[in-house]
């Protein structure tokens, strides 16, 4: 199975000036664990995750003053739609993260998470069990 089969194509994109509270509200409303941070001034892509917000809150920082830019991971590992799920899982394990932005021709087309990979693998196991011997 490939990343394009598992990824979410509904990508939450925010700007670097969004506060952490705004980002958290948008992520909660969309029921996603990450947001792609697009900086139009640099044409750069980064990712802000629920863990980034949690770490900021745990450090006592004010979510109404802290911006996405201050907490964005900018040294992002990107996946391609034609990667296997094993490739994506390996990249996540090596980098110790749970989300990958999926790029096609340098444009974000999706996000694949550990949850997406587990859902696909679980569904494949269920289908395999349903096949009569």
Wavefront OBJ file of the C-alpha trace (Angstrom):
o trace
v 0.000 0.000 0.000
v 1.190 3.520 -0.818
v 1.158 6.818 1.057
v -1.395 8.232 -1.410
v -3.804 5.455 -0.337
v -3.499 6.302 3.361
v -2.930 10.060 3.533
v -5.497 12.638 4.456
v -6.031 14.966 1.526
v -7.690 17.599 3.691
v -4.640 19.625 4.679
v -4.994 22.311 7.323
v -2.743 25.160 6.233
v -2.035 28.093 8.522
v 0.258 31.085 8.408
v 3.259 31.717 10.634
v 1.449 34.528 12.491
v -1.393 32.330 13.738
v -1.274 32.042 17.521
v -1.003 28.627 19.100
v -4.553 29.037 20.408
v -5.838 29.758 16.897
v -3.903 26.800 15.521
v -5.238 24.511 18.258
v -8.807 25.656 17.612
v -8.467 25.005 13.877
v -6.841 21.618 14.470
v -9.589 20.633 16.915
v -12.342 21.770 14.528
v -10.819 19.736 11.683
v -9.970 16.836 13.998
v -6.349 16.730 12.853
v -3.113 16.505 14.812
v -1.045 18.838 12.679
v -1.118 21.920 10.504
v 1.078 22.777 7.553
v 2.612 26.198 8.150
v 3.047 28.076 4.902
v 5.188 31.197 5.008
v 4.368 33.262 1.905
v 7.411 35.482 2.479
v 9.867 32.597 2.218
v 7.744 30.091 0.287
v 8.758 27.676 3.008
v 6.737 24.839 4.476
v 6.816 23.683 8.041
v 4.626 21.658 10.342
v 3.046 22.462 13.686
v 1.815 19.472 15.645
v -0.269 18.887 18.716
v 2.970 17.957 20.494
v 4.473 21.375 19.679
v 1.453 23.074 21.246
v 1.544 20.759 24.260
v 5.257 21.441 24.806
v 4.634 25.189 24.704
v 1.780 24.968 27.210
v 3.832 22.684 29.434
v 6.596 25.302 29.450
v 4.098 27.879 30.724
v 4.013 29.897 27.504
v 0.950 31.939 26.615
v -0.931 30.384 23.654
v -2.331 33.807 22.740
v 1.161 35.291 22.365
v 3.116 32.358 20.959
v 2.884 32.063 17.188
v 3.050 29.083 14.902
v 6.301 30.433 13.490
v 7.942 30.213 16.929
v 7.108 26.508 17.244
v 7.092 25.233 13.679
v 9.367 22.390 12.705
v 11.065 23.718 9.604
v 13.526 20.888 8.930
v 10.666 18.724 7.735
v 10.991 15.316 6.148
v 8.522 15.134 3.280
v 6.938 12.034 1.790
v 5.969 11.405 -1.809
v 2.579 9.941 -2.720
v 4.253 6.870 -4.209
v 6.237 5.967 -1.076
v 5.202 2.718 0.519
v 3.671 2.857 3.972
v 6.786 1.043 5.178
v 8.921 3.901 3.792
v 6.750 6.430 5.625
v 6.810 4.444 8.865
v 10.601 4.084 8.647
v 11.009 7.854 8.162
v 8.768 8.518 11.160
v 10.722 6.119 13.370
v 14.092 7.552 12.266
v 12.936 11.147 12.816
v 10.879 10.450 15.950
v 7.748 12.162 14.623
v 4.180 11.125 13.829
v 3.230 13.184 10.776
v 4.647 13.584 7.271
v 3.654 16.259 4.799
v 3.096 14.640 1.406
v 4.429 16.643 -1.528
v 3.648 16.131 -5.184
v 5.639 18.355 -7.514
v 6.688 20.470 -4.469
v 3.067 21.165 -3.499
v 1.470 19.808 -0.302
v -1.212 17.302 -1.317
v -1.748 15.538 1.985
v -0.547 14.541 5.408
v 0.063 10.977 6.494
v 0.140 10.127 10.177
v 0.956 7.092 12.251
v -2.798 6.726 12.762
v -3.353 6.621 8.987
v -0.745 3.890 8.592
v -2.186 1.852 11.458
v -5.723 2.210 10.058
v -4.618 0.887 6.665
v -2.702 -1.997 8.159
v -5.581 -2.881 10.457
v -8.047 -2.791 7.553
v -5.738 -5.011 5.500
v -5.614 -7.549 8.345
v -9.401 -7.544 8.662
v -9.769 -8.094 4.901
v -7.208 -10.908 4.998
v -9.095 -12.591 7.849
v -12.378 -12.316 5.905
v -11.026 -14.210 2.905
v -12.096 -17.866 3.090
v -9.248 -20.360 3.124
l 1 2 3 4 5 6 7 8 9 10 11 12 13 14 15 16 17 18 19 20 21 22 23 24 25 26 27 28 29 30 31 32 33 34 35 36 37 38 39 40 41 42 43 44 45 46 47 48 49 50 51 52 53 54 55 56 57 58 59 60 61 62 63 64 65 66 67 68 69 70 71 72 73 74 75 76 77 78 79 80 81 82 83 84 85 86 87 88 89 90 91 92 93 94 95 96 97 98 99 100 101 102 103 104 105 106 107 108 109 110 111 112 113 114 115 116 117 118 119 120 121 122 123 124 125 126 127 128 129 130 131 132 133
